[in-house]
Amino acid sequence: MHNTLYRRADRVASRVIGSDTVLVTESGLDVKVLNETGTYIWQTLAAPSSFEQVLSALVGEFATAEAQARTDVTQFLEALVERGLIERIDGESP
């Protein structure tokens, strides 16, 4: 089944510091610090993942209501796409 997948952008470097992750674009012009939840999502995106895979992993890891998590994950992924930190790709869901 075709699905939109999300993956980390190739030109982004990341470093985990404690429970946070710092993302830096290749140009060094964009820096983003992710909290523990954002770090978990970033780690999930080590392999291309669908929205539902990210959501399911997050709800399974953190004590959060699925409805709220769905809204939060949507906003988070869209913000990272807009900043060029992750990319949408079409493909087969793993």
Order of alpha helices (4+ residues) and beta strands (2+ residues): beta-beta-beta-beta-alpha-beta-alpha-alpha-beta
